[in-house]
Amino acid sequence: MSSSDQINPAFSYQRLAGAALGGMCGDALGMPVEGWQSQEISRRYGRLDSMQAGRLPAGSYTDDSQMMIAILKTLADQGRLDGPHLSQEFLRTFEPRRGYGTRIFGVMQRLAAGAAWDGAGTDSLGNGGAMRVGVLGAYYADDLEACQRAAYDQCRITHQHPQGLAGAVAQSLAVGMACRMGASGEIPAPHDFLSEIAGRVEAMDAHTAARLKAMPSLPRGDEAAARQALTQAYACDVTAAEAVPPALGAFLAAENAEQAIVLAVSLGGDTDTIGAMAGALAGAYWGLDALPAAWLNGLENGDQGRDYVLSLCPRAISVKSG
């Protein structure tokens, strides 16, 4: 056990790296089936539990993880969520081949032209602010008020619609709560877990709060039943209000990290993003070591790949602890 684990079990290398790499695993696992229907995924792969090639090579991450890495780099450099720094990290690392939505190209153009960090975003209700925020939830697990503020601010760089903002805050809070519960050994009670998050975001957007409260009954450990319930309840699309709840549902229905991520990508729709969000939750709750070794070994590992991400985690912890 590291010294940071002893000081604050909810904020540790295992949980921060778990959120980062769990998100990358979910992103890469869901990448080849993005936009597919749940039934199509089942027909083609059965249980999709191994990295497959799609529009990118097997194990590659998409824009979801690229923006998450930018947040983690900002935390490692600044010891906090710094909007101006993060906006420039988003711009510096922007690779269109990762699959960014067309709207983000305009955001990047405005940032490159000198727009303020909080002046380039648009009135989007998409899930882009939520897909990348897992490491922030783990970083601020010891202070959910700070977690909420940081999640809100990072979202404003690209997404300024109340639903986009509320979705980002909900996902970040969920990861922070997952860290706390994982550290204490508490099994999340779905109703209580979702009610607390919904209560915190309701003033920001009542619709997002209502969609969180609309979670169906989820038999824990039964992937088939949970998949059916979640696909009937949510569109699982690119909107924050229809992507964040099923990601939380996949986590809450699972008995281990692998099951949470496999369930998430089996739902169809925006699979890389729902997978990334469920993966961040799973890694935060069960820890880095609970993620399947075959997945970790199969992740992209270039200049800003798996090992680079892992190297940022102790830096971020050290800066925060200092």
N, C-alpha and C positions, 0 to 999 in steps of 0.2 A: 504493500500500500504506500502511495506517495504521500509526501507531507501535505499536499493540497487536499488529498482525500481525508487526512486526519483532521485538518482544520475545518473543512466544510464538505461533507460527503456529497451534497447536492451539486457542488461545483468542482469537478475533477477532470483530469485528463481523460479518464475512461468515458465520461458522459459527454464532454465537449467533442472529443474525437469520435465518439459513437454517433452523435448527432450529425457531424460532418460526413463521416464515411457511410453511415446509414442512409443519409440523403443521397449520396452519390450512388450507392448500390440500387436504391429504388429508382433513381433517375435512369441509370444504365439498363436496369432490367425492364423498365417500361418503355424505353426509347423505341425498340423495333415495332411495337404494337400501338404506338400513339395514333389515336383516331379510330381504332378498331372498336367494334362492338364486343361485349363480353363473350357472346356465343362464338364469334369468330376466333377469339383467342383460344377458347377451349377446343374448338375443332382443330386448330392448327398445331397447338402445343400441348394440349391436355393441361397439365399443371405447369405453368411457366415458372420454373425455378432454377434456370440457368441462363447465363448471359448469351444473347443471340445478336447476330448482326442485323442491322436495319439500314436506315439512311446513313448511319455511321457504323464503324466497325464494332464488333462485340466488345462490351465493357466501356464504351465511350460515354462520356457525360455530355449533357446538352446545356442550353442556356440556363437552366435551373441551377445546376451546380456551378457554372462559371460565375454567376452572380453571387451565389453563396460563398464561394472562395474569396470574392472581392470583399464581402462583409468580414470574413474571418481575417483577411489581411489587414483591414482597417482596425479591427480589434487588436491585432498583434502589434500594429504600428502605433496606435493612439491610446490603447487601454480603455477605449470607450467607443460608442457609436458616434462618429463625427461625419455629419452630412456632407460638407464640402470635400473631405478626403474620400468618402465613399463614392460620391458622384464621379470623381476623377478616376477612381479604381474601376468603376463600371465602364467608363470611356476607354481607359487604357487597355483593358482586357477584352473588349468587345470583339467577338469573332462571329460574323454573320452565319458561318457554316454550322454553328451550334443549334440553329433553329429558332432564333428570335422572331417574335411577331413583327409584322410590318410597322406597327405603331412605334416600336422601340427604336427603329431606325431614325425616326423623326426626333425622338428624345435625345439620342446620341448626337445628332446633327446640331441640335440646339445647345447641348452642353459644350460641344466642340467650338461653337461660335461664341461661347462666353456667357451663356445663360447661367443664372444663379442656380445653386444645387436644388433649390426647392421651386424653381421657376420653369423647369423644362418638362415636367410631367403633364399628363393629360387626365381628363375626367373619365378614367377607365375603371370599370368594375371587375376587371380580370384578376386572375389568381397570381400574377407575376410578383406582387409584393409578398405573398404568402409562401411561394415555392422556395424561396431562398433564405428564409428567416430562421431556420432551425437552430443554427449556431448561436444566434442572438438570444434565443430562448434559453439555451444551455448556459450561455455566458452570464445572463442576468437571472439565473434560477434562484438566487438568494434574495432577490428584490423584484417582486412581480410588478410593482409600480414602475420601476425603472425599465423593466422588460417591456411593459406596455408603451411607454414613451419612446423607447428606442425603436420598437417595431413600427410604430406610427411614423416616426421621422424617416426611417430608411425607405418606407413605402412611398412617401411623398415625392421622392426623386423621380419616380416613373408613374405612379398611380395615385390619383387624388380624389377618386370617387369614394363616397362613404362605404360602399360595399367592398371595394378593394382594400381600403384602410382597415376596416373591421375584420376582414378575412386575415390580413397579415397579423394583426394584433391577436386574433384568436389562435392562430397557429403558433405564434411565439409563446403566448401564455401556456398553451397546451404542452409545449416542449419543456418550459420551465417547471410546470407542475409534474410532468413525467420524470424529470430529474429528481425532484424532491421525493416522489413516491418510490422511485427505484432505489434511492439511497436508504429509505426507511423500510423497504420491503413490503410496502403497502400495495395491494392490488386495486387499481382504480375501479370505483363503482361508477358505471357509465352515467347514470342520471346525475349524480352529484358532480362528477367531473365536468360534464357539459353544462350543467346549470351554473356553476361558478364562472365558466368562461362566458357564457351567454350574458350573465349579469354584468360582466365587466365591459362587454362591447355593445350592450343594448342602447346606450345613450349615443353611440357613434352611428349605429345602423340597426334599426329594429328588425329589418328583414333578415339580416345575417343571424341575429340572435334567434329569431323564430326558426330558421333552418337548422340551427344547432339543436334546438329543443325538439325538432321533429325527428330526431334519430329513432329508428325502429328498434325493437327488441333484438338483441344480438346474442345468440347462443355462443358462449365463449369456447373457442377451439373447433367449431364446426364451420369450416371454410365455405362449403357449398351453401349452407343456410344463410350465413352472413352475406355472401356474395349476392344471393337472390334478394335479400332484404335491402341491401344498400343500393343495388341497381334499380330497384323499384321505387326507392325513396328519393334518389338524387339523380340529376342529369349527368353528373361526373364530367362536366364540360370545362371550358376555360374560364368560367366565371368563378369568383372567389366563393360566393355563397353556395355553389353547387359542387365545388371541388374540395374545400376545406372540411366540411362535415364528413364525407365518406372516407377521407384520409384518417380523420380522428376515429371514425367507426372501425376501420380496418385494424388500427392499433388496439382499440378497446376490445375487439372480438378475438384477439390473438392470444395464444399461450406462450409464444416466443417471438423473437425478432424476425426470424425467417418467415414464419407464418404471416405476420403482419404485412410484410413487404410483398409476398406472393399474393396475398389476398387483395392488396391495394391495386396491383397492376392487373389483376384479373377482372377488375370492374369495367374496363374499357374506357373509351373517351380520352381524356387528357392523362393517359397512363403514366407518362414520365413524371409529370408534376404531382399527381396523386401518390405515386410511388415514392417520390422524393420526400414529400411531407410525412407520409407514414413511416418511411425509413428514418427520418430525423427523430421522430417520436420513439421508434423502437430502439434506436441506438442510444438515445438519451436515457431511456428507462432501463434497458437491459445491459447497456455498456458496449464498448467497442469489441470486447472479446466474445460477445454473444453473436456477432455477425458471422455468417458462414465464411470459412477461410477461402473456399473456392471463389466466392464472390469478390472478396478483398484482393485475392491474387489476380483475378481477372480484370480488375479496374484499370482503366487508362493510367499510365504512369510516366508521362513525359515531363516537360519542364514544370508544368503546373498540374500534375496529376496526383495520384494517391500519396506518394511519399512527401511531396511538397505540402500537401494539405496537413498531413500528420505533423510536419515540422512546424507549422504555424500554431498548432494547439498549445504546446508548452510555452511558446513565446507569448501568446495571449494570456495564459494563466499567470506567467511571471510578471507581466506588465500590470495586470489587475491586482495581483497579490502585493506588488510593490507600491 
